[in-house]
């Protein structure tokens, strides 16, 4: 896989996780969180620029294939397939803005006060998965109202020359707390949470 594509794959999902900070699930806090075995998302747009006043580059716009970050937290084939066709011009890039679709498919469970709640395919009145106390977890597709997606600064400015960036990137995804249990006023629902991510930039 092209070096610049490997870099952009990593940056995309590090910053894509930040969209949850502006989602309707950011407040109030979940009663408890648990792990997901499935965490699928589609992307609508991915932009880069070199700061305020610079011209933004749109690397992707449309509806991507489904990307499952829970299936392979270190290297994800579906993410690679999505990004492999993107073309990013040579230049300096200090910010990115990834826009997720707001539709997520998750499967997992949360334990709370001695009871384990599993996702089902049934959507509750609050928009989340109506849980069952009997497993296994079923996949549930949940649509959330996303907030404004802001530009996010990269840890370092990336320079792409002849299609090759001056950094290579390593990234890991952790979905062990990416499912939340919420009290909907008389019943519980399970909803996706922000996954934990870690990244290291290595000069090359």
C-alpha positions in Angstrom: 0.0 0.0 0.0 1.2 3.5 -0.8 3.0 5.3 2.1 0.8 8.4 1.9 -2.4 6.2 1.9 -1.2 4.4 5.1 -0.7 7.8 6.7 -4.1 9.1 5.7 -5.8 5.9 6.9 -4.4 6.4 10.3 -5.2 10.1 10.5 -8.7 9.6 9.3 -9.7 7.3 12.1 -7.9 9.1 14.8 -9.8 12.3 14.0 -13.1 10.6 13.0 -13.5 9.4 16.6 -13.7 13.0 17.7 -17.1 13.5 16.0 -18.6 11.7 19.0 -17.6 14.7 21.2 -20.3 16.7 19.4 -22.9 14.0 19.2 -26.1 13.7 21.2 -24.6 11.0 23.3 -21.8 13.2 24.7 -24.1 14.5 27.4 -25.5 13.1 29.7 -22.9 10.4 30.6 -23.6 6.8 30.2 -24.5 4.7 33.3 -21.8 2.3 32.3 -19.8 1.3 29.3 -18.8 -2.0 27.7 -17.0 -3.5 24.7 -18.1 -4.0 21.1 -17.3 -6.8 18.8 -18.7 -4.9 15.8 -18.2 -1.1 15.3 -19.0 -0.1 11.8 -19.2 3.4 10.3 -19.3 5.1 6.9 -17.6 8.4 6.0 -19.2 11.2 4.0 -16.2 13.5 3.6 -12.5 13.9 4.3 -10.7 17.2 4.0 -7.2 18.5 4.6 -5.6 22.0 4.7 -2.6 23.9 6.1 -4.4 26.2 8.5 -6.8 29.1 8.5 -6.7 31.0 5.1 -5.3 28.1 3.1 -7.2 26.2 0.4 -8.8 23.0 1.6 -8.3 19.8 -0.3 -11.2 17.4 -0.4 -9.8 13.9 -0.5 -13.1 12.1 -0.4 -16.8 13.1 -0.7 -19.7 10.7 -1.0 -20.7 7.6 0.9 -17.8 5.2 1.7 -18.0 1.5 2.0 -18.6 0.2 5.5 -15.5 0.5 7.8 -15.3 -1.8 10.9 -12.7 -0.6 13.4 -13.5 -3.3 15.9 -12.7 -6.2 13.6 -9.0 -5.4 13.3 -7.9 -2.7 15.7 -4.3 -2.4 14.5 -4.6 -2.7 10.7 -8.0 -2.6 9.0 -8.5 -4.0 5.5 -11.8 -2.3 5.0 -10.3 1.1 5.9 -7.5 0.4 3.5 -9.8 -0.4 0.7 -11.7 2.8 1.2 -8.6 5.0 1.3 -6.6 3.3 -1.5 -8.2 5.3 -4.3 -7.7 8.8 -2.7 -5.4 11.3 -4.3 -3.8 14.0 -2.2 -1.7 16.7 -3.9 1.8 17.4 -2.8 1.9 20.1 -0.2 1.9 20.8 3.6 -1.0 19.7 5.7 -1.5 20.7 9.3 -5.3 20.1 9.8 -7.9 17.5 8.8 -11.7 17.4 8.9 -13.3 14.0 8.7 -17.1 13.8 8.5 -18.9 10.6 9.5 -22.3 9.7 8.3 -23.9 9.5 11.7 -25.0 5.9 11.1 -23.2 3.3 13.1 -23.7 -0.5 13.4 -22.6 -2.0 16.7 -22.8 -5.2 18.6 -21.6 -5.6 22.2 -22.6 -5.7 25.8 -22.5 -3.6 29.0 -22.6 -4.8 32.6 -24.4 -2.7 35.1 -25.3 -3.5 38.8 -24.7 -7.2 38.3 -26.7 -7.5 35.0 -25.2 -7.8 31.5 -27.1 -6.0 28.7 -26.6 -7.2 25.1 -27.4 -5.2 22.0 -30.4 -6.4 19.9 -31.5 -5.3 16.4 -34.6 -3.5 17.9 -34.4 0.3 18.1 -35.9 2.0 21.2 -37.8 5.3 21.5 -34.5 7.1 22.3 -32.9 5.9 19.1 -30.6 3.3 20.7 -30.6 -0.5 20.9 -33.2 -2.0 23.2 -31.0 -4.4 25.2 -31.6 -8.0 26.2 -30.2 -9.7 29.3 -29.8 -12.9 27.2 -26.9 -13.1 24.7 -25.3 -13.2 22.3 -25.2 -9.6 21.1 -26.9 -8.8 17.9 -25.9 -6.1 15.4 -27.9 -2.9 15.6 -27.8 0.0 13.2 -28.1 3.3 15.1 -28.4 6.8 13.6 -27.3 9.7 15.7 -27.6 13.5 15.2 -24.1 14.7 14.7 -22.9 18.1 15.8 -20.7 20.5 13.9 -17.5 18.9 12.7 -14.5 21.2 13.3 -11.0 21.3 11.8 -8.6 19.3 14.0 -4.8 20.1 14.2 -2.4 17.3 13.4 0.4 16.6 15.9 2.9 17.8 13.3 2.7 19.4 9.9 2.8 16.7 7.2 4.6 17.4 4.0 3.7 15.3 1.0 6.4 15.3 -1.8 6.0 13.2 -4.9 3.2 11.4 -3.1 5.2 10.4 -0.1 4.7 12.1 3.4 7.5 12.9 5.7 5.9 10.9 8.5 4.7 7.4 8.8 1.9 6.7 11.3 1.0 3.9 13.6 -2.4 3.7 15.1 -4.4 1.4 17.4 -8.2 1.4 18.1 -9.7 0.2 21.4 -13.5 -0.4 21.5 -13.5 -2.0 25.0 -15.6 1.0 26.2 -17.3 2.0 23.0 -20.8 1.0 24.0 -22.9 3.0 26.6 -25.9 2.1 28.7 -28.4 4.9 29.0 -31.5 5.4 31.2 -34.3 6.6 28.9 -36.8 7.3 31.8 -38.2 3.8 32.5 -36.1 1.7 30.2 -32.4 1.3 29.1 -30.9 1.6 25.7 -27.4 0.9 24.4 -25.7 3.5 22.2 -22.2 3.9 20.6 -19.5 5.8 22.4 -16.2 7.4 21.3 -13.6 4.7 20.7 -10.2 5.1 22.3 -7.4 5.7 19.8 -3.6 6.0 20.1 -1.2 7.3 17.4 2.5 7.7 16.9 4.1 9.8 14.1 7.5 8.6 13.0 9.7 10.7 10.8 10.9 9.1 7.6 
